[in-house]
Amino acid sequence: MLKYVVIYVGILLVIGIMDCFKVKNFDDFAVAGKRQSLVLVLLSLMATMVGASATIGIMGRVSSLGFPAFWWLAVGSVGLFLQSVFLSERIREYDADTLPDLVGKLVGKGGASIVAIIIVISWPGIVASQIVAMSSILAFVTGKANNKTLMLIVAIAVILYTIVGGQLSVIKTDALQFIIITVAFVATFIYLFFFAKGDTKVVTDNICLFNDKYTVKDLLIQLFIVGGTYLLGPDVISRNLVAKDGKTAKKSARIASAFLLLFSIMIVMIGMWILGNVSELDGQNPLLYIISDVLPMPIGVLMAVGLLSTLLSTADTCLVNLASILEHDVLKRNKVGELRVLAGIIGAVAVVIAFYKGDIIAQLTGAYSVYAPGIVCPLFVALLTAKKKKLYIPLWILAVVCGGLCGALNTYVWKDLSYLPITGMGISLVLAVLSYVFGKECNREGTV
């Protein structure tokens, strides 16, 4: 099975090398020239969203929560749908290069800088979570227990591939990766529920949206914290920025929201089948277990490559976005050579995080808990009120700082105070609205 993985990664690297010669400037590397079609934007968006949390991570949550693990991606679907209705075309109108660049066009340089810093600090954890998951898959495929060595090898491969091709190759490989992901999970679902020896009633009889381990309160917190990153997260917005126009961005977000909901149901149903029919997991991830012990070899190989695809597609997108934000919005430069160096540095930081924090969902939740309370509500308000009023910038920046601080305190200091991120989001919303109330009226051209 390892040889198939090596061949697959080799194909991706070749695509990256071919696109290396097409990267002429910052826009090519960071936003793929802002000229991508609906199909490529849609497939890339889906591939980016279906990462470690939607596969390896959700399987772990199914084991502890049951069917309510479905909500992790379902709230993402809600956030993405709301973006398509209210924000996608507005965002694309500003012709931004990064999410902080968008903020700068809305509220000024001060706002852009604080948003860039929050993303650069919190988002390496997302890359780290993909590296952790990839090392687990390769450890399974090779039969080697030394995860840290494999983690380093995987990280080097991802970093090199990203450095070579930038966003131009990421868009193309994402399309290939999502096709593989979809075929792998559909084939697995069909085999388990229609051909494998197992009881499907244990799945259908235990479908419930809430239970004693996952309540409505948990959903509301997840809706705002996780759903908020799908509404206005840097990786999701980056797919908007590569689209050729606002209509393309809007359509891709709306279609992707429906696909994401269906994918959430399918992946959780697979997890429920494994939970009800397999008793000898011994702590092994359910998806990895069925590859070797349940699925026929062709489907097993496809699933292994599919899992690797989910992680590669998220990791390379995050690396490109983080490097672009650091180069463009923090260091105020637009040089491709420096972008590639920064992608390597960020990748190295992600490896360090991955070495010491191996819980995928915990890493993702930690990043989301800083980003969502600080940025989602203020940016939402800024987009909706653009060209109506010039926001009162000190209050707007205070909204970002207070929200992000509450999330950071919960993530790094008071981990037991789970209400802090949602409290921070409430505070940031109130302050952002006040920045509008005390702002100055704009004329028809959108200027003061």
Buried (B, 14 or more C-beta within 10 A) or exposed (E): BEEBBEEBBEEBBBBBEBBBEBBEEBBBBBBBBBBBEBEBBBBBBBBBBBBBBBBBBBBBBBBEBBBBBBBBBBBBBBBBBBBBEBBBBBBBBBEBBBBBBBBBBBBBEBBBBBBBBBBBBBBBBBBBBBBBBBBBBBBBBEEEEEBEEBBBEBBBBBBBBBBBBBBBBBBBBBBBBBBBBBBBBEBBBEBBBEEBEBEBEEBEEEBEEBEEEBEEEBBEBBBBBBBBBBBBBBBBBBBBBBBBEBEBBBBBBBBBBEBBBEBBBBBBBBBBBBBBBBEEBEEBBBBBBBBBEBBEEEBBBBBBBBBBBBBBBBBBBBBBBBBBBBBBBBEEEBBBEBBBEBBBEBBEBBBEBBBEBBEBBBBBBBBBBBBBBBBBBBBBBBBEBBBEBBBBBEBBBBBBBBBBBBBBBBBEEEEEEBEBBBBBBBBBBBBBBBBBEEBEEBEEEEEE
